């Protein structure tokens, strides 16, 4: 770790053995994402055991996807800020680092307020649009209203954590999330189990528990002694910084919306099979999230790794980092696939004892889990490309390859294939096609300029 004359400590992600640096950065992100997922998983386990399958379906499945529709857009939008921070951090441009940090927090506050208002009024229309079963609709609406009431907290926390990761610091977000997760579990047991507040208790527990890690993020940034320090009076939009942030982040936000829309359409098809299928899909979503936690952590790791090394002009190191990340991702994916395909049924007992729900869930898992490895190149290559500041092409590939294909599948294939398989097989099909498109673009798109061209290329961004 190197320190400049002004006090900023650089983390060494631009130097050292690449695979070791990646894993050192990856594991805290993975465990942090695990604890973040435990927010929702704790809700699902406690709600499913205390309140039944109707409540389980109400807090998972389509409800979770509808929440992600709005939250995901603004978090994606703000991701442009973290790419910029990582590049300036790699280039050691301390004035621009400070400006980018405060610009990111201004965007987080604005985004959070917009999500709260939009989410409250769109909750019921979204749930109706995806054919949410009548018996769970009131519960799902109640959950979403409370959840979106705390959207400012959620968005600010996510952006604050992303700022730390842009610095190459993935440990602090992990510590914050561990505290928040433990708080969530305690509040779930208190509000749902002891006080019998029902589904609103689960929603309040999720929102209130996120206040704790947000406070820790803000305090930690405030206490820094270098140019990364957060000063509340400096939180404002800076025109050029905002323009560049939106250039990178807006495509990511649109991609997140398209993902959510395609998933909502899929959820609508799944809901048409009844409450048992909706509950099974909700439970599968919690288990499935374990894998996405891992692969997303690799995506975040390579985005920051490439961002800093691209900013420092290390193109060969960036390319090697991409290769190493793909190899590591395959190893972790193989382990998860083995666990899911061997112990899938036992995992479902965490959420429900209803045998019909479990049987449907096992069928879903056996259909999708064997194809997890086909998503690796999508996540890793798109993350690496965004780390260079190129956001439009990855978005177009994802929107057309995943979202477009899924919508087309639902219109053409699903009506001709009887049962749930006609819906869920769209996942591996869309992953395979999109993964191939990313591989072609990565190999042919001149993602990393030659070493001697890198400084000019960065200045042109």
C-alpha positions as CSV (number, residue, x, y, z in Angstrom):
1,X,0.0,0.0,0.0
2,X,1.4,3.3,-1.1
3,X,0.7,6.8,0.4
4,X,1.0,10.1,-1.3
5,X,2.1,13.4,0.2
6,X,-1.5,14.4,0.7
7,X,-2.3,11.3,2.7
8,X,-4.2,9.1,0.4
9,X,-3.4,5.4,0.8
10,X,-3.5,3.3,-2.4
11,X,-4.4,-0.3,-2.1
12,X,-2.1,-2.1,-4.5
13,X,-4.8,-3.5,-6.8
14,X,-2.7,-2.1,-9.7
15,X,0.2,-4.3,-8.6
16,X,1.0,-7.7,-7.2
17,X,0.0,-11.2,-8.2
18,X,-3.3,-10.8,-10.2
19,X,-5.3,-13.8,-9.0
20,X,-4.3,-13.2,-5.4
21,X,-5.4,-9.6,-5.7
22,X,-8.7,-10.6,-7.3
23,X,-9.5,-13.2,-4.6
24,X,-8.4,-10.8,-1.8
25,X,-10.9,-8.3,-3.3
26,X,-13.5,-10.9,-4.2
27,X,-14.1,-12.7,-0.9
28,X,-15.2,-9.6,1.1
29,X,-17.6,-8.7,-1.8
30,X,-19.0,-12.2,-1.9
31,X,-19.5,-12.4,1.8
32,X,-20.9,-8.9,1.8
33,X,-23.4,-9.9,-0.9
34,X,-24.2,-13.0,1.1
35,X,-25.2,-11.0,4.1
36,X,-27.1,-8.6,1.9
37,X,-29.0,-11.5,0.5
38,X,-29.7,-12.7,4.0
39,X,-31.9,-9.6,4.4
40,X,-34.4,-11.1,2.0
41,X,-33.7,-14.7,2.9
42,X,-34.3,-14.1,6.6
43,X,-37.6,-12.6,5.6
44,X,-38.5,-15.6,3.5
45,X,-37.5,-18.2,6.1
46,X,-39.3,-16.5,9.0
47,X,-42.3,-15.5,7.0
48,X,-42.6,-18.9,5.4
49,X,-42.4,-20.7,8.7
50,X,-44.5,-18.3,10.8
51,X,-47.1,-17.0,8.2
52,X,-47.4,-19.7,5.5
53,X,-46.9,-20.1,1.8
54,X,-49.2,-17.2,0.8
55,X,-47.0,-14.8,2.8
56,X,-43.8,-16.4,1.4
57,X,-45.1,-15.8,-2.2
58,X,-45.9,-12.2,-1.2
59,X,-42.4,-11.3,-0.1
60,X,-40.6,-13.2,-2.9
61,X,-40.9,-13.9,-6.6
62,X,-42.7,-11.1,-8.4
63,X,-42.7,-8.8,-5.4
64,X,-38.9,-8.9,-5.2
65,X,-38.6,-8.4,-8.9
66,X,-40.9,-5.5,-8.9
67,X,-38.9,-3.9,-6.1
68,X,-35.7,-4.4,-8.1
69,X,-37.3,-2.8,-11.2
70,X,-36.9,0.7,-9.6
71,X,-34.1,0.2,-7.1
72,X,-32.0,-1.5,-9.8
73,X,-32.4,1.3,-12.3
74,X,-31.0,4.0,-10.0
75,X,-28.3,1.8,-8.5
76,X,-27.3,1.0,-12.1
77,X,-27.4,4.7,-12.9
78,X,-25.1,5.5,-10.0
79,X,-22.7,2.7,-11.0
80,X,-21.3,5.1,-13.5
81,X,-20.0,7.1,-10.6
82,X,-18.1,4.2,-9.1
83,X,-16.4,3.4,-12.5
84,X,-15.3,7.0,-12.6
85,X,-14.0,6.9,-9.0
86,X,-12.0,3.7,-9.7
87,X,-10.4,5.2,-12.8
88,X,-9.4,8.4,-11.0
89,X,-8.2,6.3,-8.1
90,X,-6.0,4.2,-10.4
91,X,-4.7,7.4,-12.0
92,X,-4.1,9.0,-8.5
93,X,-6.0,12.1,-9.5
94,X,-7.0,13.3,-6.0
95,X,-9.0,16.4,-6.9
96,X,-11.1,14.4,-9.3
97,X,-11.6,11.6,-6.7
98,X,-13.0,14.0,-4.2
99,X,-15.3,15.6,-6.8
100,X,-16.5,12.2,-8.0
101,X,-17.3,11.0,-4.4
102,X,-19.5,14.0,-3.6
103,X,-21.2,13.8,-7.0
104,X,-22.0,10.1,-6.4
105,X,-23.6,10.9,-3.0
106,X,-25.7,13.7,-4.6
107,X,-26.9,11.2,-7.2
108,X,-27.7,8.7,-4.4
109,X,-29.9,11.1,-2.5
110,X,-31.7,12.3,-5.6
111,X,-32.2,8.7,-6.8
112,X,-33.4,7.5,-3.4
113,X,-36.1,10.1,-3.1
114,X,-37.4,9.4,-6.7
115,X,-37.5,5.7,-6.0
116,X,-39.5,6.2,-2.8
117,X,-42.2,8.3,-4.5
118,X,-42.4,6.2,-7.7
119,X,-42.3,2.9,-5.9
120,X,-45.2,3.7,-3.6
121,X,-47.6,4.7,-6.4
122,X,-46.5,1.9,-8.8
123,X,-46.6,-1.0,-6.3
124,X,-50.1,-2.2,-7.0
125,X,-50.1,-1.5,-10.8
126,X,-46.9,-3.5,-11.1
127,X,-48.3,-6.5,-9.1
128,X,-51.5,-6.5,-11.1
129,X,-49.6,-6.4,-14.3
130,X,-47.8,-9.6,-13.5
131,X,-51.0,-11.5,-12.5
132,X,-50.1,-11.7,-8.8
133,X,-52.5,-14.3,-7.3
134,X,-55.6,-12.6,-5.7
135,X,-54.9,-14.4,-2.4
136,X,-51.5,-12.7,-1.9
137,X,-52.1,-9.3,-3.6
138,X,-53.0,-7.3,-0.5
139,X,-50.0,-8.8,1.4
140,X,-47.6,-8.0,-1.5
141,X,-48.9,-4.4,-1.8
142,X,-48.5,-3.8,1.9
143,X,-44.9,-5.2,1.9
144,X,-43.9,-3.0,-1.1
145,X,-45.4,0.2,0.3
146,X,-43.3,-0.1,3.4
147,X,-40.2,-1.3,1.5
148,X,-40.3,1.7,-0.9
149,X,-40.9,4.0,2.1
150,X,-37.3,3.2,3.0
151,X,-35.9,3.3,-0.6
152,X,-33.7,6.4,0.2
153,X,-31.9,4.3,2.8
154,X,-31.4,1.4,0.4
155,X,-30.1,3.4,-2.5
156,X,-27.7,5.5,-0.3
157,X,-26.3,2.5,1.4
158,X,-25.7,0.7,-2.0
159,X,-24.0,3.7,-3.5
160,X,-21.9,4.3,-0.3
161,X,-20.7,0.7,-0.3
162,X,-19.9,0.9,-4.1
163,X,-17.7,4.0,-3.4
164,X,-15.6,1.9,-0.9
165,X,-15.2,-0.8,-3.5
166,X,-14.2,1.7,-6.1
167,X,-11.3,2.5,-3.7
168,X,-10.4,-1.2,-3.7
169,X,-11.7,-1.6,-0.2
170,X,-14.2,-4.5,0.0
171,X,-13.7,-5.2,3.7
172,X,-15.6,-2.2,5.1
173,X,-18.8,-2.9,3.2
174,X,-18.6,-6.5,4.5
175,X,-18.4,-5.3,8.1
176,X,-21.3,-2.9,7.7
177,X,-23.5,-5.7,6.2
178,X,-22.7,-8.2,8.9
179,X,-24.0,-5.8,11.5
180,X,-27.1,-4.9,9.3
181,X,-27.9,-8.5,8.7
182,X,-27.8,-9.5,12.3
183,X,-30.0,-6.5,13.1
184,X,-32.5,-7.7,10.4
185,X,-32.7,-11.2,11.8
186,X,-33.3,-9.9,15.3
187,X,-36.0,-7.5,14.1
188,X,-37.6,-10.2,12.0
189,X,-38.0,-12.5,15.0
190,X,-39.2,-9.6,17.1
191,X,-41.7,-8.1,14.7
192,X,-43.0,-11.3,13.0
193,X,-42.4,-14.0,15.6
194,X,-43.0,-12.2,18.9
195,X,-45.1,-9.2,18.1
196,X,-47.2,-10.9,15.4
197,X,-47.1,-7.9,13.0
198,X,-47.4,-10.2,10.0
199,X,-45.9,-9.3,6.7
200,X,-45.6,-5.6,7.6
201,X,-43.2,-6.7,10.4
202,X,-40.9,-8.3,7.8
203,X,-41.0,-5.2,5.7
204,X,-40.2,-2.9,8.7
205,X,-37.4,-5.2,9.8
206,X,-35.8,-5.0,6.3
207,X,-36.0,-1.2,6.1
208,X,-35.0,-0.4,9.7
209,X,-32.0,-2.8,9.6
210,X,-30.6,-1.0,6.6
211,X,-30.3,2.2,8.6
212,X,-27.5,0.7,10.6
213,X,-25.0,-0.1,7.8
214,X,-25.9,3.2,6.1
215,X,-24.9,5.1,9.2
216,X,-21.7,3.2,9.3
217,X,-20.9,4.0,5.7
218,X,-21.5,7.7,6.2
219,X,-19.4,7.8,9.4
220,X,-16.5,5.8,7.9
221,X,-16.4,8.2,4.8
222,X,-16.7,11.2,7.1
223,X,-13.8,10.1,9.2
224,X,-11.3,9.5,6.4
225,X,-8.3,11.8,6.4
226,X,-7.6,11.9,2.7
227,X,-9.2,13.1,-0.5
228,X,-11.8,10.3,-0.2
229,X,-13.3,12.0,2.8
230,X,-17.0,12.8,2.7
231,X,-18.0,16.4,3.6
232,X,-21.7,16.9,3.6
233,X,-21.4,20.6,2.6
234,X,-19.6,19.5,-0.6
235,X,-22.4,17.1,-1.7
236,X,-23.5,18.6,-5.0
237,X,-23.7,17.8,-8.7
238,X,-20.7,18.9,-10.8
239,X,-21.8,19.3,-14.4
240,X,-19.0,17.5,-16.3
241,X,-18.8,14.8,-13.6
242,X,-22.5,14.2,-13.8
243,X,-22.5,14.1,-17.5
244,X,-19.8,11.4,-17.6
245,X,-21.6,9.5,-14.8
246,X,-24.8,9.4,-16.7
247,X,-22.9,8.4,-19.9
248,X,-21.7,5.3,-18.2
249,X,-24.5,4.7,-15.7
250,X,-27.6,5.3,-17.8
251,X,-27.1,2.3,-20.0
252,X,-26.6,0.2,-16.9
253,X,-29.8,1.5,-15.4
254,X,-31.7,0.8,-18.6
255,X,-30.3,-2.7,-18.7
256,X,-31.4,-3.3,-15.1
257,X,-35.0,-2.1,-16.0
258,X,-35.1,-4.4,-19.0
259,X,-33.9,-7.4,-16.9
260,X,-36.6,-6.6,-14.4
261,X,-39.3,-6.2,-17.1
262,X,-38.4,-9.6,-18.7
263,X,-38.3,-11.2,-15.3
264,X,-41.7,-9.7,-14.4
265,X,-43.1,-11.1,-17.6
266,X,-41.7,-14.5,-16.7
267,X,-43.1,-14.1,-13.2
268,X,-46.5,-13.4,-14.7
269,X,-46.3,-16.7,-16.6
270,X,-45.2,-18.6,-13.5
271,X,-48.0,-17.0,-11.4
272,X,-50.6,-18.4,-13.9
273,X,-49.7,-21.9,-12.6
274,X,-51.0,-20.9,-9.1
275,X,-49.8,-20.1,-5.6
276,X,-47.7,-23.3,-5.2
277,X,-45.7,-22.5,-8.3
278,X,-45.3,-18.9,-7.2
279,X,-44.1,-20.0,-3.7
280,X,-41.7,-22.5,-5.2
281,X,-40.3,-19.9,-7.5
282,X,-39.9,-17.5,-4.6
283,X,-38.0,-20.1,-2.6
284,X,-35.9,-21.0,-5.6
285,X,-35.1,-17.3,-6.0
286,X,-33.6,-17.2,-2.5
287,X,-31.4,-20.3,-3.2
288,X,-30.6,-19.2,-6.7
289,X,-29.4,-15.9,-5.2
290,X,-26.4,-17.7,-3.6
291,X,-24.9,-18.3,-7.0
292,X,-25.7,-14.8,-8.3
293,X,-24.1,-13.5,-5.1
294,X,-20.9,-15.3,-6.2
295,X,-20.9,-14.4,-9.9
296,X,-21.9,-10.8,-9.2
297,X,-19.0,-10.5,-6.8
298,X,-16.7,-11.5,-9.6
299,X,-18.3,-9.0,-11.8
300,X,-17.9,-6.2,-9.3
301,X,-14.3,-7.3,-8.6
302,X,-13.3,-7.2,-12.3
303,X,-15.0,-3.9,-12.9
304,X,-13.0,-2.3,-10.1
305,X,-9.8,-4.1,-11.1
306,X,-10.1,-3.1,-14.7
307,X,-11.2,0.5,-13.7
308,X,-8.1,1.1,-11.6
309,X,-5.7,-0.6,-13.9
310,X,-7.2,1.1,-17.0
311,X,-6.9,4.4,-15.2
312,X,-3.2,3.6,-14.4
313,X,-2.6,2.6,-18.1
314,X,-2.0,-1.1,-17.3
315,X,-3.7,-2.7,-20.3
316,X,-1.9,-6.1,-20.2
317,X,-2.6,-6.4,-16.5
318,X,-6.3,-5.7,-17.2
319,X,-6.5,-8.4,-19.9
320,X,-4.8,-10.9,-17.6
321,X,-7.2,-10.0,-14.8
322,X,-10.2,-10.8,-17.1
323,X,-8.7,-14.3,-17.9
324,X,-8.0,-15.1,-14.3
325,X,-11.5,-14.0,-13.2
326,X,-13.2,-16.3,-15.8
327,X,-11.1,-19.3,-14.6
328,X,-11.9,-18.6,-10.9
329,X,-15.6,-18.1,-11.8
330,X,-15.7,-21.6,-13.4
331,X,-14.3,-23.2,-10.3
332,X,-16.8,-21.6,-8.0
333,X,-19.7,-22.3,-10.4
334,X,-18.8,-26.0,-10.5
335,X,-19.0,-26.2,-6.7
336,X,-22.4,-24.5,-6.5
337,X,-23.9,-26.6,-9.3
338,X,-22.8,-29.8,-7.4
339,X,-24.4,-28.6,-4.2
340,X,-27.7,-27.6,-5.8
341,X,-28.1,-30.7,-7.8
342,X,-27.1,-33.0,-4.9
343,X,-28.8,-31.3,-2.0
344,X,-31.5,-29.2,-3.6
345,X,-34.5,-30.8,-1.9
346,X,-33.0,-30.4,1.5
347,X,-32.4,-26.7,0.8
348,X,-36.1,-26.1,0.2
349,X,-37.0,-27.3,3.7
350,X,-35.6,-24.1,5.0
351,X,-38.5,-22.2,3.5
352,X,-41.5,-24.6,3.6
353,X,-42.7,-28.1,4.5
354,X,-45.3,-28.2,1.7
355,X,-44.4,-31.2,-0.4
356,X,-46.0,-29.9,-3.6
357,X,-44.1,-26.6,-3.3
358,X,-40.9,-28.5,-2.7
359,X,-41.4,-30.8,-5.6
360,X,-42.0,-28.0,-8.0
361,X,-39.0,-26.2,-6.6
362,X,-36.7,-29.2,-7.2
363,X,-37.9,-29.4,-10.8
364,X,-37.1,-25.7,-11.4
365,X,-33.6,-26.2,-9.9
366,X,-32.8,-29.3,-11.9
367,X,-33.7,-27.4,-15.1
368,X,-31.7,-24.2,-14.5
369,X,-28.8,-24.9,-12.2
370,X,-26.8,-27.1,-14.7
371,X,-26.5,-24.1,-17.0
372,X,-25.1,-21.6,-14.5
373,X,-21.7,-21.8,-16.1
374,X,-23.1,-20.3,-19.3
375,X,-23.6,-17.0,-17.5
376,X,-20.0,-16.5,-16.5
377,X,-18.8,-14.7,-19.6
378,X,-21.8,-12.4,-19.5
379,X,-21.0,-11.2,-16.0
380,X,-17.3,-11.1,-16.2
381,X,-16.9,-9.6,-19.7
382,X,-19.6,-7.0,-19.2
383,X,-18.0,-6.0,-15.9
384,X,-14.6,-5.7,-17.5
385,X,-15.9,-3.6,-20.4
386,X,-17.7,-1.2,-18.1
387,X,-14.5,-0.8,-16.1
388,X,-13.0,0.8,-19.2
389,X,-15.9,3.3,-19.3
390,X,-17.6,1.6,-22.3
391,X,-21.2,1.1,-21.3
392,X,-23.4,1.3,-24.4
393,X,-22.4,-1.9,-26.3
394,X,-22.6,-4.2,-23.2
395,X,-26.1,-2.8,-22.5
396,X,-27.2,-3.4,-26.1
397,X,-25.9,-7.0,-26.0
398,X,-27.6,-7.7,-22.7
399,X,-30.9,-6.1,-23.7
400,X,-31.1,-7.9,-27.0
401,X,-29.5,-11.1,-26.0
402,X,-31.3,-11.7,-22.7
403,X,-34.3,-9.4,-22.4
404,X,-35.3,-9.5,-26.1
405,X,-34.9,-13.2,-26.4
406,X,-36.9,-13.8,-23.2
407,X,-39.8,-11.7,-24.4
408,X,-39.7,-13.5,-27.8
409,X,-39.6,-16.8,-26.1
410,X,-42.6,-16.1,-24.0
411,X,-44.5,-15.2,-27.1
412,X,-43.4,-18.0,-29.4
413,X,-42.2,-21.0,-27.4
414,X,-44.1,-20.9,-24.1
415,X,-47.6,-21.3,-25.6
416,X,-46.4,-24.4,-27.5
417,X,-44.7,-26.2,-24.5
418,X,-47.0,-27.5,-21.8
419,X,-46.2,-26.8,-18.1
420,X,-43.7,-24.8,-16.2
421,X,-40.7,-26.0,-18.3
422,X,-42.0,-23.9,-21.2
423,X,-41.3,-20.8,-19.1
424,X,-38.1,-21.5,-17.2
425,X,-36.0,-23.0,-20.0
426,X,-35.7,-19.5,-21.4
427,X,-33.0,-18.8,-18.8
428,X,-30.3,-21.2,-20.1
429,X,-31.2,-20.5,-23.7
430,X,-30.8,-16.7,-23.3
431,X,-27.6,-17.1,-21.3
432,X,-25.9,-19.2,-24.0
433,X,-26.8,-16.8,-26.8
434,X,-25.8,-13.7,-24.9
435,X,-22.6,-15.2,-23.6
436,X,-21.5,-15.9,-27.2
437,X,-22.2,-12.4,-28.2
438,X,-20.1,-11.0,-25.3
439,X,-17.2,-13.3,-26.2
440,X,-17.3,-12.1,-29.9
441,X,-17.4,-8.4,-28.9
442,X,-14.6,-8.8,-26.3
443,X,-12.3,-10.5,-28.8
444,X,-13.1,-8.2,-31.7
445,X,-14.0,-4.9,-30.1
446,X,-10.5,-3.6,-29.2
447,X,-11.6,-3.2,-25.5
448,X,-8.1,-2.5,-24.3
449,X,-5.8,-0.1,-26.3
450,X,-2.2,-0.8,-26.6
451,X,0.0,0.3,-23.7
452,X,1.3,3.3,-25.6
453,X,-2.2,4.4,-26.6
454,X,-3.8,4.1,-23.2
455,X,-3.1,7.6,-21.8
456,X,-4.6,9.2,-24.9
457,X,-7.6,6.8,-24.8
458,X,-8.3,7.7,-21.2
459,X,-8.1,11.4,-21.9
460,X,-10.7,11.0,-24.7
461,X,-13.3,9.6,-22.3
